[in-house]
Amino acid sequence: MFKKMRVFTAAAFVCIGTIAATPALAEVEITAVPTGWRLQNYTGGPGLVAWFTGSNCINGLLSFSSHATSDDKNRFFSLVLTAKVSGKAISVFYEPDSGNCYIQSFYIQQ
C-alpha cells in the first residue's frame, strides 16, 4: 500500500511541476492618447473592440475575451471616450494569443 502511495505522490509532483513550468502568455502594455482609435461594437460577435490602437495586432485590434463582463466593456468604452475628449493618455495591458489580442486591464494616465 505504501509503495502505491509513493508512486501516486511522485506522479502528482511531476504533474504539478509540469503545470507550474508551463510558460504564461506575455502581457504587453500600450500607452497612447486614443484620438485615432475607433471603437466598434459587433452584436452577436466579439462585442466591443478597438481598432487602430498602435498595438502589434492586426490593424491594431484589441478586443475582450469571452470572460469579460458588460461592466468591463462599458468602463473601457467610457475611459476611451473620456481620454479622447480630454486629450489624456491611457494605458492598456493586453495579451496576444493566436492572432488575437485580449484586453486584460486599462487605466488613465494622471
Residue, then its C-alpha position, 0 to 999 in steps of 0.5 A: m500500500f505504501k509503495k502505491m502511495r509513493v508512486f501516486t505522490a511522485a506522479a502528482f509532483v511531476c504533474i504539478g511541476t509540469i503545470a507550474a513550468t508551463p510558460a504564461l502568455a506575455e502581457v504587453e502594455i500600450t500607452a497612447v492618447p486614443t484620438g485615432w482609435r475607433l471603437q466598434n461594437y459587433t452584436g452577436g460577435p466579439g462585442l466591443v473592440a478597438w481598432f487602430t490602437g498602435s498595438n502589434c495586432i492586426n490593424g491594431l485590434l484589441s478586443f475582450s475575451s469571452h470572460a469579460t463582463s458588460d461592466d468591463k466593456n462599458r468602463f473601457f468604452s467610457l475611459v476611451l471616450t473620456a481620454k479622447v475628449s480630454g486629450k489624456a493618455i491611457s494605458v492598456f495591458y493586453e495579451p496576444d494569443s493566436g492572432n488575437c489580442y485580449i484586453q486584460s486591464f486599462y487605466i488613465q494616465q494622471 
